[in-house]
Amino acid sequence: MADTQMRRYELLILTIPEITQDEAEKLRGQVSKIIAQAEGNVISWDRWGKYLLAYPVNDYEYGVYFLTRFEVPNEKPAQVIEEIRHTFRVRFTHVVMRYMFEALSPDASLDY
């Protein structure tokens, strides 16, 4: 698929501070699988690390951040986003505290 037919997104995930390596890999695997099933691509997946939060979330003072960037065909972003949200609500409620999607400009740099 040509890049002009794809939309780019960024997904920031805040997890509990005690997330295990196994749980993190399962989270990454599920998100990647959903994107791949929609004929999309994961551009990057980064573990930013554990940080002190500005305010407690679910009674946690700290959280671990993950950032993934991905692209999906123009006709499928709503479907992919809803499937990821559903997966977080059903399979990862004990791990994922918050998440946020952001649409990226197609010509924007992927550098931080």
Salt bridges, closest charged atoms under 4 A:
GLU10 OE2 - ARG69 NE 2.69
ASP22 OD2 - LYS26 NZ 3.49
GLU23 OE2 - HIS94 NE2 3.92
GLU39 OE1 - LYS76 NZ 3.86
GLU71 OE1 - ARG8 NE 3.74
GLU82 OE2 - ARG89 NH2 3.08
